[in-house]
């Protein structure tokens, strides 16, 4: 049985990763590239530390879009493909559909 401290820790860690995605999103323009990238990278790191693959996918998708806007299409595609290919099910979810659409766009 999980202790209440452990459950609280997991909930807080997940919330922190999610918040970094939310903080990065409004800054999603070229003039604020560094702040935006930093927020998405923090979200990815936090999600990885918690093994929160769905959140890692969401943050990586956001970072891949930013990298694409910077002309770093190959880097964006490689990064997104790594996390997308981890999944073996759930391909009908919004996050995986979004990631797949971006991967297809980056490949074209």
MDAnalysis code that builds the backbone (N, CA, C; Angstrom):
import MDAnalysis as mda
import numpy as np

u = mda.Universe.empty(324, n_residues=108, atom_resindex=np.repeat(np.arange(108), 3), trajectory=True)
u.add_TopologyAttr("name", ["N", "CA", "C"] * 108)
u.add_TopologyAttr("resid", np.arange(1, 109))
u.add_TopologyAttr("resname", ["UNK", "UNK", "UNK", "UNK", "UNK", "UNK", "UNK", "UNK", "UNK", "UNK", "UNK", "UNK", "UNK", "UNK", "UNK", "UNK", "UNK", "UNK", "UNK", "UNK", "UNK", "UNK", "UNK", "UNK", "UNK", "UNK", "UNK", "UNK", "UNK", "UNK", "UNK", "UNK", "UNK", "UNK", "UNK", "UNK", "UNK", "UNK", "UNK", "UNK", "UNK", "UNK", "UNK", "UNK", "UNK", "UNK", "UNK", "UNK", "UNK", "UNK", "UNK", "UNK", "UNK", "UNK", "UNK", "UNK", "UNK", "UNK", "UNK", "UNK", "UNK", "UNK", "UNK", "UNK", "UNK", "UNK", "UNK", "UNK", "UNK", "UNK", "UNK", "UNK", "UNK", "UNK", "UNK", "UNK", "UNK", "UNK", "UNK", "UNK", "UNK", "UNK", "UNK", "UNK", "UNK", "UNK", "UNK", "UNK", "UNK", "UNK", "UNK", "UNK", "UNK", "UNK", "UNK", "UNK", "UNK", "UNK", "UNK", "UNK", "UNK", "UNK", "UNK", "UNK", "UNK", "UNK", "UNK", "UNK"])
u.atoms.positions = np.array([
    [0.836, -1.178, 0.000],
    [0.000, 0.000, 0.000],
    [0.887, 1.251, 0.000],
    [0.525, 2.217, -0.788],
    [1.292, 3.449, -0.867],
    [0.982, 4.352, 0.320],
    [2.020, 4.972, 0.847],
    [1.806, 5.913, 1.939],
    [1.261, 7.220, 1.389],
    [0.602, 7.965, 2.238],
    [0.043, 9.245, 1.798],
    [1.153, 10.226, 1.432],
    [2.322, 10.120, 2.064],
    [3.450, 10.999, 1.721],
    [3.921, 10.716, 0.299],
    [3.999, 9.434, -0.065],
    [4.440, 9.067, -1.404],
    [3.450, 9.560, -2.457],
    [2.167, 9.383, -2.201],
    [1.147, 9.838, -3.136],
    [1.222, 11.349, -3.299],
    [1.384, 12.066, -2.203],
    [1.497, 13.524, -2.261],
    [2.733, 13.933, -3.068],
    [3.836, 13.249, -2.852],
    [5.057, 13.540, -3.589],
    [4.846, 13.370, -5.091],
    [4.226, 12.286, -5.489],
    [3.985, 12.013, -6.906],
    [3.063, 13.066, -7.505],
    [2.016, 13.427, -6.781],
    [1.079, 14.442, -7.270],
    [1.782, 15.789, -7.439],
    [2.589, 16.170, -6.481],
    [3.309, 17.451, -6.564],
    [4.310, 17.430, -7.713],
    [5.049, 16.333, -7.863],
    [6.038, 16.238, -8.940],
    [5.364, 16.314, -10.306],
    [4.236, 15.635, -10.449],
    [3.494, 15.698, -11.706],
    [3.017, 17.125, -11.969],
    [2.519, 17.773, -10.931],
    [2.026, 19.147, -11.075],
    [3.143, 20.093, -11.488],
    [4.323, 19.911, -10.935],
    [5.455, 20.779, -11.287],
    [5.804, 20.622, -12.766],
    [5.881, 19.389, -13.250],
    [6.185, 19.163, -14.664],
    [5.110, 19.779, -15.548],
    [3.859, 19.590, -15.169],
    [2.751, 20.158, -15.937],
    [2.830, 21.688, -15.958],
    [3.162, 22.275, -14.825],
    [3.247, 23.734, -14.752],
    [4.351, 24.284, -15.647],
    [5.463, 23.565, -15.770],
    [6.521, 24.047, -16.655],
    [6.056, 24.078, -18.104],
    [5.225, 23.128, -18.503],
    [4.652, 23.168, -19.857],
    [3.759, 24.396, -19.986],
    [2.941, 24.646, -18.973],
    [2.026, 25.784, -19.011],
    [2.771, 27.114, -19.010],
    [3.861, 27.187, -18.269],
    [4.652, 28.429, -18.228],
    [5.306, 28.680, -19.579],
    [5.771, 27.639, -20.228],
    [6.439, 27.798, -21.522],
    [5.504, 28.173, -22.646],
    [4.286, 27.710, -22.610],
    [3.352, 27.897, -23.716],
    [3.067, 29.359, -24.051],
    [2.795, 30.258, -23.090],
    [2.527, 31.656, -23.468],
    [3.734, 32.367, -24.065],
    [4.920, 31.857, -23.798],
    [6.143, 32.474, -24.309],
    [6.545, 31.878, -25.649],
    [5.624, 31.190, -26.271],
    [5.902, 30.428, -27.475],
    [5.972, 31.338, -28.691],
    [6.967, 32.175, -28.718],
    [7.254, 32.932, -29.925],
    [8.762, 33.097, -30.033],
    [9.198, 33.440, -31.177],
    [10.632, 33.475, -31.459],
    [11.375, 34.456, -30.556],
    [10.767, 35.581, -30.242],
    [11.459, 36.590, -29.442],
    [11.728, 36.119, -28.023],
    [11.009, 35.127, -27.575],
    [11.203, 34.606, -26.210],
    [11.683, 33.168, -26.247],
    [12.427, 32.841, -27.256],
    [12.865, 31.468, -27.500],
    [13.566, 30.837, -26.297],
    [14.528, 31.520, -25.712],
    [15.316, 30.924, -24.633],
    [14.469, 30.622, -23.399],
    [13.579, 31.541, -23.031],
    [12.721, 31.304, -21.870],
    [11.786, 30.135, -22.140],
    [11.223, 30.126, -23.300],
    [10.307, 29.061, -23.681],
    [11.027, 27.715, -23.690],
    [12.160, 27.658, -24.335],
    [12.922, 26.402, -24.400],
    [13.281, 25.918, -23.005],
    [13.712, 26.821, -22.157],
    [14.070, 26.470, -20.788],
    [12.894, 25.852, -20.034],
    [11.717, 26.414, -20.197],
    [10.525, 25.883, -19.526],
    [10.200, 24.481, -20.023],
    [10.264, 24.265, -21.329],
    [9.953, 22.947, -21.871],
    [11.000, 21.911, -21.450],
    [12.266, 22.301, -21.434],
    [13.324, 21.384, -21.005],
    [13.119, 21.004, -19.540],
    [12.776, 21.965, -18.705],
    [12.506, 21.668, -17.291],
    [11.320, 20.719, -17.152],
    [10.297, 20.939, -17.942],
    [9.125, 20.058, -17.901],
    [9.510, 18.634, -18.299],
    [10.331, 18.510, -19.332],
    [10.782, 17.189, -19.782],
    [11.598, 16.504, -18.692],
    [12.541, 17.234, -18.110],
    [13.369, 16.663, -17.051],
    [12.524, 16.234, -15.863],
    [11.601, 17.078, -15.465],
    [10.744, 16.757, -14.333],
    [9.882, 15.540, -14.630],
    [9.327, 15.472, -15.824],
    [8.510, 14.324, -16.203],
    [9.345, 13.045, -16.218],
    [10.561, 13.128, -16.729],
    [11.435, 11.949, -16.751],
    [11.752, 11.478, -15.340],
    [12.010, 12.409, -14.446],
    [12.307, 12.047, -13.062],
    [11.151, 11.308, -12.409],
    [9.947, 11.557, -12.883],
    [8.756, 10.922, -12.321],
    [8.235, 9.780, -13.192],
    [8.943, 9.473, -14.263],
    [8.488, 8.460, -15.217],
    [7.079, 8.764, -15.720],
    [6.803, 10.041, -15.908],
    [5.494, 10.503, -16.398],
    [5.585, 10.661, -17.913],
    [5.470, 9.547, -18.625],
    [5.692, 9.540, -20.064],
    [4.698, 10.413, -20.832],
    [3.454, 10.445, -20.413],
    [2.472, 11.280, -21.118],
    [2.843, 12.752, -21.024],
    [3.259, 13.159, -19.852],
    [3.660, 14.549, -19.681],
    [4.968, 14.839, -20.413],
    [5.870, 13.879, -20.416],
    [7.105, 14.035, -21.183],
    [6.793, 14.200, -22.663],
    [5.832, 13.420, -23.160],
    [5.419, 13.534, -24.555],
    [4.857, 14.918, -24.848],
    [3.997, 15.412, -23.976],
    [3.385, 16.729, -24.189],
    [4.441, 17.831, -24.213],
    [5.378, 17.786, -23.274],
    [6.426, 18.805, -23.218],
    [7.364, 18.694, -24.415],
    [7.683, 17.476, -24.816],
    [8.569, 17.263, -25.964],
    [7.901, 17.721, -27.254],
    [6.611, 17.496, -27.370],
    [5.877, 17.967, -28.544],
    [5.945, 19.501, -28.626],
    [5.771, 20.149, -27.495],
    [5.856, 21.616, -27.471],
    [7.252, 22.097, -27.838],
    [8.272, 21.441, -27.285],
    [9.645, 21.825, -27.605],
    [9.952, 21.555, -29.079],
    [9.448, 20.458, -29.608],
    [9.677, 20.144, -31.029],
    [9.075, 21.220, -31.931],
    [7.907, 21.720, -31.566],
    [7.303, 22.813, -32.353],
    [8.192, 24.057, -32.328],
    [8.712, 24.362, -31.164],
    [9.588, 25.526, -31.029],
    [10.859, 25.333, -31.856],
    [11.453, 24.160, -31.773],
    [12.672, 23.894, -32.540],
    [12.405, 23.976, -34.040],
    [11.249, 23.494, -34.466],
    [10.881, 23.590, -35.878],
    [10.822, 25.046, -36.317],
    [10.244, 25.881, -35.483],
    [10.174, 27.317, -35.808],
    [11.554, 27.948, -35.909],
    [12.522, 27.353, -35.227],
    [13.896, 27.863, -35.265],
    [14.700, 27.238, -36.409],
    [14.038, 26.424, -37.221],
    [14.721, 25.796, -38.343],
    [15.504, 24.548, -37.952],
    [15.232, 24.019, -36.773],
    [15.936, 22.833, -36.278],
    [15.036, 21.608, -36.408],
    [14.576, 21.381, -37.623],
    [13.600, 20.330, -37.907],
    [14.125, 18.931, -37.582],
    [15.368, 18.639, -37.943],
    [15.925, 17.308, -37.679],
    [16.020, 17.026, -36.186],
    [16.476, 18.016, -35.428],
    [16.566, 17.870, -33.974],
    [15.176, 17.662, -33.376],
    [14.213, 18.433, -33.855],
    [12.837, 18.319, -33.364],
    [12.264, 16.932, -33.650],
    [12.459, 16.467, -34.869],
    [11.927, 15.155, -35.264],
    [12.570, 14.032, -34.453],
    [13.878, 14.075, -34.278],
    [14.579, 13.016, -33.535],
    [14.125, 12.971, -32.085],
    [14.018, 14.137, -31.477],
    [13.601, 14.222, -30.080],
    [12.181, 13.692, -29.892],
    [11.294, 14.098, -30.770],
    [9.900, 13.691, -30.653],
    [9.728, 12.206, -30.983],
    [10.462, 11.718, -31.966],
    [10.366, 10.302, -32.328],
    [10.805, 9.409, -31.171],
    [11.832, 9.829, -30.435],
    [12.321, 9.033, -29.307],
    [11.219, 8.767, -28.288],
    [10.509, 9.794, -27.877],
    [9.469, 9.617, -26.865],
    [8.224, 8.974, -27.483],
    [7.871, 9.353, -28.685],
    [6.683, 8.780, -29.337],
    [6.829, 7.265, -29.487],
    [8.007, 6.804, -29.881],
    [8.237, 5.384, -30.111],
    [8.270, 4.565, -28.822],
    [8.324, 5.215, -27.671],
    [8.265, 4.508, -26.398],
    [6.878, 3.896, -26.182],
    [5.854, 4.572, -26.685],
    [4.475, 4.148, -26.449],
    [4.126, 2.919, -27.294],
    [3.336, 2.023, -26.690],
    [2.891, 0.816, -27.385],
    [1.373, 0.746, -27.468],
    [0.706, 1.679, -26.830],
    [-0.760, 1.719, -26.858],
    [-1.217, 3.149, -26.577],
    [-2.505, 3.365, -26.712],
    [-3.054, 4.689, -26.434],
    [-2.955, 5.648, -27.603],
    [-2.790, 5.120, -28.793],
    [-2.582, 5.970, -29.968],
    [-3.827, 6.755, -30.371],
    [-4.929, 6.508, -29.699],
    [-6.146, 7.285, -29.965],
    [-6.277, 8.478, -29.019],
    [-5.299, 8.681, -28.135],
    [-5.347, 9.822, -27.216],
    [-4.922, 11.098, -27.945],
    [-5.377, 12.208, -27.440],
    [-5.094, 13.503, -28.077],
    [-3.594, 13.794, -28.145],
    [-2.872, 13.516, -27.063],
    [-1.438, 13.829, -27.048],
    [-0.660, 13.005, -28.072],
    [-0.984, 11.720, -28.188],
    [-0.277, 10.889, -29.167],
    [-0.684, 11.234, -30.598],
    [-1.945, 11.584, -30.813],
    [-2.374, 12.025, -32.148],
    [-1.649, 13.314, -32.534],
    [-1.541, 14.228, -31.580],
    [-0.857, 15.501, -31.814],
    [0.618, 15.261, -32.148],
    [1.260, 14.396, -31.377],
    [2.668, 14.102, -31.618],
    [2.864, 13.443, -32.979],
    [1.985, 12.515, -33.333],
    [2.083, 11.839, -34.633],
    [1.900, 12.825, -35.784],
    [0.935, 13.731, -35.650],
    [0.718, 14.732, -36.695],
    [1.951, 15.617, -36.867],
    [2.566, 15.992, -35.751],
    [3.767, 16.825, -35.834],
    [4.921, 16.027, -36.448],
    [5.065, 14.772, -36.059],
    [6.113, 13.937, -36.662],
    [5.943, 13.839, -38.171],
    [4.710, 13.648, -38.612],
    [4.443, 13.579, -40.052],
    [4.791, 14.896, -40.737],
    [4.439, 15.996, -40.092],
    [4.756, 17.329, -40.638],
    [6.263, 17.535, -40.715],
    [6.982, 17.128, -39.687],
    [8.434, 17.301, -39.640],
    [9.152, 16.414, -40.658],
    [8.526, 15.289, -41.001],
    [9.119, 14.377, -41.987],
    [8.920, 14.863, -43.415],
    [7.917, 15.737, -43.612],
    [7.565, 16.174, -44.957],
    [8.318, 17.330, -45.485],
])
